[in-house]
Amino acid sequence: MDFKEAHISRATWRSQSILRHLDTEEIAYLEEMSDIINFKKNDVIFVEGKHITGCYVMLSGIVKQFKTGVEGKSHILRLAKPFEILGFRSALNQEPACNTSTVIKECTVCYIPMECLHHLVKSNGSFALDLLQIACRELEKSHSIITEITQKSVKERLAELLLTLKNNFGVDENGYLNIALSREDYADLVGTATPSLIRHLSEFKADHLIDLDNKKVKILNEQALEKLTIFKPKKIIQ
């Protein structure tokens, strides 16, 4: 495995990803066992209910993870960014994938086979503890989503989502969010119907809180959005 092919330095992925816990010998083992894989937009990394053979550490890009519910309706669990790990719970439990992961922005991943993941968990306590902490945060996030849907209005949830997207993915040279989502994706993340989401986006634009350019969104008045919710943006580190 050559991390140069992933356009990312060892110093970066070792300091920012879960792989930072590995020692020299474990890194050598990882490089022998794993692969660097490039995915294009709309590629499917793994499918809910299908056999999974390992996990994936993201090195670049954005991946949408979602579950399919009643009548085929999907629910987005998270938008994964560089240095996050995908599919590790299913790989550890040797169970079918618990969600579907698709690429929404071209990405590069480090694929870690199941046997390699199991070996690292058994040999490195810090690595194993980090995985456990990530699983706990994911569980807490799922509980928070339920609370937010029942206790916050659509307008509040949309304001919080926009601030979260800016905090997690940043903006481009023109000030637009560095992530382009469909109106359906926004509605799914907020927990509302698409027509309702579109109406609230239009209201935000009319009130000069945001600007819209097709799928691109620019936040014009961050303070006003913050006033709509108790949300306090924090950098998410895994």
KOLDREN-682912 format. One line per field, with one value per residue: residue in three letters; x, y, z of N, C-alpha, C in turn; residue number from 1. Coordinates in steps of 0.02 Angstrom, whole numbers. Layout:
# KOLDREN-682912
residuo: Ala|...
nc1: X|...
nc2: Y|...
nc3: Z|...
cac1: X|...
cac2: Y|...
cac3: Z|...
cc1: X|...
cc2: Y|...
cc3: Z|...
num: NUM|...
//
This chain:
# KOLDREN-682912
residuo: Met|Asp|Phe|Lys|Glu|Ala|His|Ile|Ser|Arg|Ala|Thr|Trp|Arg|Ser|Gln|Ser|Ile|Leu|Arg|His|Leu|Asp|Thr|Glu|Glu|Ile|Ala|Tyr|Leu|Glu|Glu|Met|Ser|Asp|Ile|Ile|Asn|Phe|Lys|Lys|Asn|Asp|Val|Ile|Phe|Val|Glu|Gly|Lys|His|Ile|Thr|Gly|Cys|Tyr|Val|Met|Leu|Ser|Gly|Ile|Val|Lys|Gln|Phe|Lys|Thr|Gly|Val|Glu|Gly|Lys|Ser|His|Ile|Leu|Arg|Leu|Ala|Lys|Pro|Phe|Glu|Ile|Leu|Gly|Phe|Arg|Ser|Ala|Leu|Asn|Gln|Glu|Pro|Ala|Cys|Asn|Thr|Ser|Thr|Val|Ile|Lys|Glu|Cys|Thr|Val|Cys|Tyr|Ile|Pro|Met|Glu|Cys|Leu|His|His|Leu|Val|Lys|Ser|Asn|Gly|Ser|Phe|Ala|Leu|Asp|Leu|Leu|Gln|Ile|Ala|Cys|Arg|Glu|Leu|Glu|Lys|Ser|His|Ser|Ile|Ile|Thr|Glu|Ile|Thr|Gln|Lys|Ser|Val|Lys|Glu|Arg|Leu|Ala|Glu|Leu|Leu|Leu|Thr|Leu|Lys|Asn|Asn|Phe|Gly|Val|Asp|Glu|Asn|Gly|Tyr|Leu|Asn|Ile|Ala|Leu|Ser|Arg|Glu|Asp|Tyr|Ala|Asp|Leu|Val|Gly|Thr|Ala|Thr|Pro|Ser|Leu|Ile|Arg|His|Leu|Ser|Glu|Phe|Lys|Ala|Asp|His|Leu|Ile|Asp|Leu|Asp|Asn|Lys|Lys|Val|Lys|Ile|Leu|Asn|Glu|Gln|Ala|Leu|Glu|Lys|Leu|Thr|Ile|Phe|Lys|Pro|Lys|Lys|Ile|Ile|Gln
nc1: 42|30|32|57|-7|-133|-131|-97|-6|96|114|0|-112|-78|-83|-213|-311|-389|-286|-178|-139|-61|92|262|284|153|104|178|125|-8|8|47|-65|-178|-269|-267|-404|-493|-642|-777|-898|-1061|-1031|-1052|-1000|-1024|-1167|-1318|-1361|-1289|-1147|-998|-826|-726|-664|-663|-554|-573|-485|-499|-630|-814|-938|-1100|-1196|-1330|-1488|-1616|-1789|-1962|-2063|-1959|-1903|-1767|-1651|-1536|-1390|-1266|-1145|-998|-828|-654|-537|-625|-699|-773|-896|-840|-902|-986|-889|-811|-906|-931|-1044|-1180|-1176|-1233|-1283|-1302|-1173|-1132|-1045|-1033|-948|-806|-691|-553|-501|-434|-434|-465|-445|-552|-486|-367|-411|-463|-346|-272|-355|-346|-211|-180|-222|-257|-300|-412|-490|-517|-599|-708|-749|-787|-897|-982|-1004|-1073|-1189|-1241|-1264|-1368|-1469|-1482|-1533|-1664|-1717|-1703|-1790|-1913|-1920|-1878|-1914|-1941|-1877|-1782|-1705|-1657|-1579|-1481|-1425|-1367|-1268|-1192|-1146|-1065|-970|-913|-872|-828|-804|-803|-699|-787|-871|-973|-1047|-942|-999|-1115|-1281|-1433|-1603|-1684|-1594|-1563|-1690|-1705|-1600|-1642|-1763|-1893|-2026|-1990|-2053|-2081|-1952|-1898|-1979|-1939|-1803|-1818|-1878|-1773|-1684|-1757|-1756|-1628|-1534|-1467|-1392|-1435|-1381|-1424|-1379|-1294|-1256|-1243|-1200|-1259|-1289|-1234|-1249|-1385|-1440|-1390|-1463|-1584|-1579|-1519|-1401|-1226|-1086|-963|-802|-792|-707|-635
nc2: -59|109|263|380|374|405|538|597|630|525|581|656|564|480|562|609|511|355|269|320|262|153|60|52|-80|-126|-39|-79|-206|-171|-103|-207|-288|-211|-105|35|119|198|290|343|478|433|299|141|88|-11|-117|-113|-253|-342|-453|-406|-377|-310|-154|27|161|328|434|541|646|628|531|460|384|275|205|94|106|81|49|74|197|301|337|452|421|478|595|554|603|641|536|470|313|176|47|-34|-92|-193|-271|-311|-387|-482|-479|-445|-290|-146|-33|65|130|264|360|534|632|620|499|431|284|187|21|-102|-267|-390|-487|-422|-309|-371|-425|-308|-250|-344|-337|-205|-102|35|66|-19|36|162|130|81|197|275|200|219|357|363|295|382|492|443|435|570|620|571|641|774|777|763|871|991|1119|1111|1219|1254|1137|1135|1252|1213|1104|1166|1245|1144|1076|1175|1187|1059|1031|1146|1291|1341|1437|1536|1548|1455|1307|1165|1049|970|941|853|914|817|746|843|856|728|725|826|777|787|816|831|942|1028|1054|1123|1237|1298|1322|1417|1519|1551|1601|1712|1789|1827|1746|1642|1598|1526|1416|1316|1159|1210|1295|1446|1518|1667|1740|1694|1716|1742|1619|1544|1597|1541|1418|1315|1268|1244|1256|1129|1060|906|766|611
nc3: 0|-44|22|-41|-159|-122|-108|14|159|266|392|408|402|505|617|623|599|653|640|700|817|793|800|733|686|674|579|468|452|424|302|221|219|183|65|-49|-111|-240|-260|-363|-382|-331|-328|-245|-90|8|40|131|227|151|135|219|201|267|337|311|305|283|172|91|20|26|104|102|223|246|301|246|259|296|153|67|97|133|267|315|403|430|364|308|328|282|368|450|499|417|424|524|636|586|525|634|706|615|533|416|322|410|356|205|105|7|-116|-116|-146|-238|-177|-80|-1|135|132|250|280|360|442|467|538|653|706|738|834|937|968|999|1121|1131|1003|996|1100|1049|940|1011|1078|969|923|1033|1024|904|939|1037|954|875|970|1001|882|881|991|945|835|896|982|924|803|623|561|658|660|529|526|619|552|437|498|555|441|384|485|486|354|295|183|8|-108|-142|-38|-26|45|65|18|-81|-81|-120|-123|-70|9|105|164|218|311|398|438|382|261|85|13|122|168|58|59|180|155|54|128|215|121|73|186|189|251|195|37|-120|-247|-358|-305|-214|-63|26|177|240|352|490|628|642|608|713|818|797|851|987|956|966|877|863|837|760|805|769
cac1: 0|69|-11|69|-59|-194|-120|-99|57|92|108|-69|-159|-59|-100|-283|-356|-384|-224|-124|-120|-20|165|297|272|83|98|206|75|-65|26|50|-131|-232|-266|-294|-456|-524|-712|-805|-963|-1117|-1010|-1074|-944|-1055|-1240|-1352|-1384|-1242|-1086|-945|-763|-678|-686|-633|-535|-575|-427|-523|-698|-873|-980|-1165|-1217|-1402|-1526|-1679|-1843|-2026|-2079|-1898|-1881|-1701|-1636|-1464|-1361|-1213|-1104|-930|-776|-588|-510|-675|-696|-838|-907|-799|-943|-1006|-829|-793|-956|-937|-1114|-1193|-1172|-1293|-1308|-1274|-1127|-1121|-999|-1064|-892|-752|-653|-502|-506|-389|-475|-433|-481|-579|-436|-318|-444|-466|-278|-254|-396|-320|-141|-170|-277|-277|-339|-476|-528|-539|-657|-764|-773|-823|-962|-1022|-1025|-1124|-1251|-1265|-1290|-1433|-1516|-1492|-1576|-1733|-1736|-1710|-1850|-1973|-1920|-1859|-1952|-1904|-1834|-1724|-1663|-1624|-1526|-1428|-1393|-1325|-1210|-1152|-1113|-1011|-919|-880|-845|-800|-833|-757|-671|-843|-911|-1024|-1030|-901|-1037|-1175|-1332|-1498|-1656|-1707|-1546|-1574|-1752|-1691|-1558|-1681|-1819|-1956|-2042|-1952|-2086|-2072|-1882|-1890|-2012|-1897|-1743|-1839|-1888|-1706|-1656|-1794|-1735|-1556|-1493|-1427|-1398|-1441|-1361|-1437|-1368|-1245|-1285|-1197|-1227|-1248|-1298|-1225|-1276|-1458|-1454|-1376|-1517|-1642|-1568|-1471|-1341|-1160|-1042|-901|-764|-801|-644|-641
cac2: 0|170|319|435|369|434|610|616|611|482|623|678|512|451|607|627|454|304|233|353|221|96|68|39|-149|-132|-3|-123|-259|-140|-88|-270|-319|-167|-76|101|113|262|285|400|500|387|230|110|55|-73|-114|-138|-322|-383|-474|-356|-413|-269|-86|76|225|378|477|602|641|627|471|461|320|277|143|93|87|60|69|94|264|299|384|464|415|528|612|540|644|611|508|431|242|150|-25|-72|-132|-253|-312|-342|-436|-529|-476|-405|-218|-120|24|72|187|285|417|595|672|573|487|380|251|132|-38|-146|-331|-410|-520|-371|-269|-412|-430|-244|-241|-389|-321|-135|-81|104|61|-49|84|215|103|78|265|296|166|252|423|351|278|444|534|417|455|642|632|558|697|835|773|770|932|1051|1131|1100|1278|1248|1081|1155|1299|1174|1065|1210|1263|1083|1064|1224|1171|995|1026|1210|1324|1349|1505|1582|1548|1403|1246|1118|988|982|891|862|935|757|731|892|838|667|743|868|738|817|802|874|1007|1069|1076|1173|1298|1329|1349|1478|1570|1572|1643|1775|1827|1841|1705|1600|1606|1461|1411|1246|1119|1244|1339|1492|1549|1739|1768|1639|1734|1735|1547|1521|1620|1498|1353|1316|1234|1274|1214|1102|1020|835|729|540
cac3: 0|-49|39|-87|-210|-94|-103|84|190|325|451|414|421|570|671|623|593|704|629|738|874|772|804|670|665|654|516|416|442|390|232|185|215|160|-2|-62|-162|-261|-279|-397|-358|-338|-317|-183|-56|30|39|190|224|112|171|218|211|302|350|268|334|230|165|59|-6|71|94|134|251|259|309|209|303|268|84|32|116|165|321|317|469|436|307|332|298|289|430|485|482|395|422|570|682|550|514|699|724|559|515|356|331|442|317|137|101|-61|-123|-143|-170|-253|-117|-76|64|152|147|298|282|424|483|488|589|714|733|768|895|989|985|1017|1164|1115|941|1013|1141|1004|904|1059|1089|908|925|1084|998|852|975|1067|900|854|1022|994|824|903|1034|905|792|938|1023|886|742|561|551|704|638|467|545|651|500|396|538|562|376|377|534|470|287|273|125|-48|-116|-151|23|-26|82|27|9|-122|-66|-152|-77|-36|62|159|198|256|368|444|463|359|191|39|2|182|168|5|83|232|121|20|179|237|68|72|246|179|296|151|-36|-152|-316|-371|-244|-172|-12|59|237|238|419|537|693|641|610|781|861|786|885|1042|930|974|835|890|789|773|794|783
cc1: 44|24|2|16|-124|-188|-125|-36|45|81|36|-114|-141|-80|-175|-332|-346|-318|-166|-99|-72|54|196|283|200|70|123|156|14|-50|29|-20|-185|-220|-292|-342|-485|-596|-735|-873|-1016|-1096|-1036|-1016|-967|-1129|-1269|-1376|-1339|-1179|-1032|-879|-710|-707|-645|-617|-532|-514|-445|-595|-752|-916|-1045|-1182|-1291|-1431|-1591|-1735|-1905|-2037|-2018|-1873|-1815|-1695|-1560|-1440|-1307|-1181|-1032|-879|-708|-568|-562|-673|-766|-839|-871|-842|-965|-948|-808|-841|-965|-1011|-1122|-1190|-1237|-1319|-1279|-1231|-1114|-1081|-1037|-1011|-833|-705|-601|-505|-449|-434|-436|-473|-501|-526|-382|-347|-445|-397|-258|-292|-367|-250|-131|-231|-302|-320|-409|-520|-556|-601|-718|-792|-811|-893|-1009|-1048|-1079|-1191|-1282|-1295|-1359|-1487|-1532|-1539|-1649|-1758|-1748|-1773|-1913|-1977|-1903|-1902|-1909|-1856|-1773|-1677|-1625|-1567|-1467|-1390|-1345|-1262|-1163|-1113|-1055|-954|-879|-845|-816|-834|-780|-735|-726|-889|-966|-1000|-992|-934|-1101|-1224|-1396|-1548|-1682|-1660|-1554|-1636|-1742|-1651|-1597|-1739|-1886|-1969|-2005|-1987|-2078|-2001|-1871|-1921|-1969|-1832|-1760|-1850|-1821|-1674|-1690|-1775|-1661|-1511|-1445|-1436|-1398|-1419|-1364|-1428|-1321|-1280|-1230|-1232|-1208|-1250|-1295|-1255|-1351|-1478|-1442|-1431|-1579|-1637|-1519|-1405|-1278|-1110|-978|-867|-771|-737|-655|-574
cc2: 62|230|379|435|400|510|634|590|565|524|643|621|480|496|618|569|405|265|263|311|164|111|48|-30|-157|-95|-46|-178|-231|-128|-152|-298|-277|-141|-5|95|183|249|349|418|449|313|205|72|-11|-62|-145|-209|-369|-399|-420|-391|-373|-200|-37|139|276|423|543|591|642|566|478|390|324|207|150|67|64|89|97|163|259|351|392|463|467|540|606|579|611|594|474|359|216|74|-66|-116|-197|-300|-347|-397|-490|-536|-438|-331|-191|-57|20|134|203|350|477|645|624|562|432|351|201|74|-85|-211|-350|-441|-472|-328|-307|-417|-366|-231|-283|-367|-250|-109|-11|106|34|-1|140|192|101|147|292|265|199|320|414|334|340|490|509|435|529|658|623|616|760|835|785|838|996|1057|1116|1158|1274|1193|1098|1204|1262|1133|1108|1230|1203|1069|1112|1206|1109|994|1091|1238|1330|1422|1557|1584|1497|1342|1197|1050|1005|925|906|887|875|738|779|874|777|683|784|829|769|797|852|941|1055|1096|1132|1240|1335|1357|1415|1535|1596|1618|1711|1820|1843|1805|1661|1622|1537|1465|1337|1205|1154|1293|1381|1522|1623|1770|1712|1654|1724|1661|1520|1540|1576|1432|1362|1285|1276|1232|1194|1060|947|799|657|506
cc3: 0|-36|-5|-142|-186|-86|-31|118|250|387|463|437|487|628|677|619|650|698|668|797|856|777|737|643|640|589|458|400|404|317|190|172|181|89|-2|-120|-176|-283|-312|-367|-378|-334|-249|-152|-27|39|102|180|186|153|163|237|248|316|309|308|278|231|131|37|48|53|134|158|269|268|270|254|266|199|48|48|153|220|326|390|481|368|330|293|310|361|473|459|469|401|474|618|649|539|578|718|672|539|449|372|360|408|247|136|28|-63|-151|-165|-177|-194|-126|-6|72|173|192|302|353|470|508|544|655|746|768|832|952|1013|1011|1055|1148|1053|956|1053|1097|964|949|1071|1029|907|975|1059|945|884|1006|1014|879|906|1016|937|843|945|993|864|833|972|985|823|681|548|595|681|574|482|576|599|459|434|546|498|366|424|514|403|260|212|70|-54|-125|-90|26|12|37|20|-28|-111|-104|-100|-38|21|121|199|243|318|421|475|445|287|146|26|62|185|118|27|134|203|87|69|205|185|67|131|245|231|255|79|-66|-225|-335|-307|-195|-125|19|120|237|308|470|605|696|644|681|830|855|825|942|1020|941|935|870|836|807|756|813|776
num: 1|2|3|4|5|6|7|8|9|10|11|12|13|14|15|16|17|18|19|20|21|22|23|24|25|26|27|28|29|30|31|32|33|34|35|36|37|38|39|40|41|42|43|44|45|46|47|48|49|50|51|52|53|54|55|56|57|58|59|60|61|62|63|64|65|66|67|68|69|70|71|72|73|74|75|76|77|78|79|80|81|82|83|84|85|86|87|88|89|90|91|92|93|94|95|96|97|98|99|100|101|102|103|104|105|106|107|108|109|110|111|112|113|114|115|116|117|118|119|120|121|122|123|124|125|126|127|128|129|130|131|132|133|134|135|136|137|138|139|140|141|142|143|144|145|146|147|148|149|150|151|152|153|154|155|156|157|158|159|160|161|162|163|164|165|166|167|168|169|170|171|172|173|174|175|176|177|178|179|180|181|182|183|184|185|186|187|188|189|190|191|192|193|194|195|196|197|198|199|200|201|202|203|204|205|206|207|208|209|210|211|212|213|214|215|216|217|218|219|220|221|222|223|224|225|226|227|228|229|230|231|232|233|234|235|236|237|238
//
